[in-house]
Amino acid sequence: MKKLKFISGQGFENFYENGKFEVKAKETKKFTKLSEAKRYYDSLNEPKAIWECSGFAELIEYQDY
């Protein structure tokens, strides 16, 4: 099984808890709390990205093989 690795992103500490977040992998899911989005993001074992979408979309983190 391949291991995911960090590719890009600003990091989770740069964003507020409340906002509009999207986790994009095989499917896209939307969240209003960063902690919920991160919990789901961390549960995925596939190429994935998490975005903050309240204003201009900002990449929080992207992982791939």
Secondary structure by P-SEA (a helix, b strand, c coil): cbbbbbcccccccccccccbbbbbccbbbbbccaaaaaaaaaacccccccccccccccccccccc
